[in-house]
Amino acid sequence: MTIATQQFAGTFVADPDHSSFLFAVKHMKVSTFRATFADVEAKLEGDDSQLSLEGRARVGSVSISNPPEFREHVVNGEDFFDAGNHPEIAFRSSRVELAEEGTATVEGDLELKGISKPVTARGSYEPPVEDPYGSVRTAVELTATVDRREWDMGWQMPLPKGGDVLGYEVEVTIHLELVRQG
């Protein structure tokens, strides 16, 4: 059952100090490489009939720093994010469902490198609460698994005894702590 949208009426904006966007991908078949984007913006809007969620992350804020050549390849290289031509990752929901038991399902379009594809993310949410300073806060945590090739990120290198250096499946995790505006 879907919750009443009245408790989410209005606009909630992501608290940048308590929100993050993370991706994880298998590396060399032995470990999972993770990186985050520091510059994240998001907005949850609600009225009596529906909720919408949209967000963006600046590609140049990715946590990859060393070696510099690797950062350059991932951030600016055409094989990956190509930030010079596509400086942001963006998401816009087409459906937001928050169930009474605290689960969340969000469907929408994820745009990377100017390519927009439908994605469904699942996770949880916390109902709005008042913080000690009088602001109203809520949180949404979502995860989706995508195939990076769908966004023209097909770079690969074979391992000497078979397999690939980098997995194609990427787990995307979004942690949003949102503050009601006005």
SVG drawing of the C-alpha trace seen along z (x, -y; Angstrom):
<svg xmlns="http://www.w3.org/2000/svg" viewBox="-4 -29 53 47">
<polyline fill="none" stroke="black" stroke-width="0.4" points="0.0,0.0 1.3,-3.5 1.5,-6.1 -0.4,-9.3 1.6,-11.9 0.4,-14.7 3.3,-14.1 5.6,-14.8 3.7,-17.8 6.0,-20.6 9.6,-20.6 12.4,-18.8 16.0,-19.6 19.0,-17.4 21.3,-18.4 24.6,-18.2 26.6,-17.3 24.4,-14.3 23.7,-13.0 25.8,-11.0 25.9,-9.2 28.0,-6.1 28.9,-3.6 30.5,-0.2 31.9,2.1 33.8,5.4 37.5,4.9 39.9,7.6 37.3,10.2 38.6,10.1 37.3,6.9 34.7,4.2 35.9,0.7 33.8,-2.1 33.7,-5.9 31.4,-8.7 30.4,-12.1 30.6,-14.9 28.6,-17.5 25.1,-16.2 21.8,-18.0 18.3,-16.5 14.7,-17.5 11.7,-15.5 8.4,-17.3 5.0,-16.2 1.4,-17.3 -1.9,-15.6 -1.7,-13.1 2.0,-12.3 5.7,-12.5 8.6,-13.3 12.3,-13.0 15.1,-14.5 18.8,-14.9 22.1,-15.5 25.8,-15.0 28.7,-16.9 31.0,-14.4 34.2,-16.3 33.4,-15.8 34.1,-12.1 36.3,-10.8 38.9,-9.2 42.1,-11.3 45.1,-8.9 46.8,-8.3 46.0,-11.5 46.1,-9.7 43.4,-7.3 41.2,-10.2 41.6,-12.0 40.6,-8.8 37.5,-8.2 36.3,-11.8 37.2,-13.3 37.8,-10.3 35.3,-9.4 35.4,-5.8 33.8,-6.8 32.1,-10.1 33.4,-12.5 32.9,-15.4 34.0,-18.1 31.0,-17.3 28.7,-16.0 29.5,-17.5 26.6,-16.1 24.8,-12.9 21.0,-13.5 17.9,-11.6 14.3,-12.5 11.5,-10.2 8.4,-9.1 7.0,-7.3 7.8,-7.4 6.2,-4.8 6.7,-5.0 5.0,-2.0 3.7,-2.1 6.3,0.4 9.2,-1.9 10.1,-0.6 10.7,-2.8 10.5,-2.2 11.5,-4.9 11.3,-4.7 12.7,-7.3 15.3,-8.2 19.1,-8.2 21.1,-10.4 24.8,-9.8 26.9,-11.2 23.8,-12.7 22.1,-9.2 18.9,-8.8 17.7,-5.3 14.9,-4.1 16.0,-2.8 14.2,-1.3 15.7,-1.8 14.6,-0.2 15.3,-0.9 13.8,-2.6 12.7,-5.9 12.1,-7.5 9.0,-9.6 9.6,-13.3 10.7,-14.3 11.4,-17.6 15.1,-18.2 16.3,-20.1 16.6,-23.3 12.9,-23.3 13.6,-21.9 11.7,-18.9 13.8,-16.2 13.3,-12.9 15.6,-10.4 15.5,-8.1 18.1,-5.4 18.0,-3.7 20.0,-1.2 19.9,-0.1 22.1,2.1 22.8,0.9 24.9,2.1 27.4,-0.7 27.4,0.2 23.9,-1.2 25.5,-4.6 28.4,-4.1 30.8,-3.2 32.0,0.1 35.8,-0.3 37.3,3.1 40.7,4.8 41.0,8.6 42.7,10.4 45.6,12.7 43.8,15.9 40.3,14.9 37.7,12.5 37.6,8.8 39.4,6.1 36.2,4.2 32.6,5.5 29.8,4.2 27.3,4.2 27.4,1.2 25.6,0.8 24.4,-2.8 23.5,-3.8 21.9,-7.1 21.6,-8.3 19.5,-11.5 18.8,-13.4 16.3,-16.0 15.1,-19.2 11.6,-20.7 11.9,-24.2 9.7,-27.0"/>
</svg>
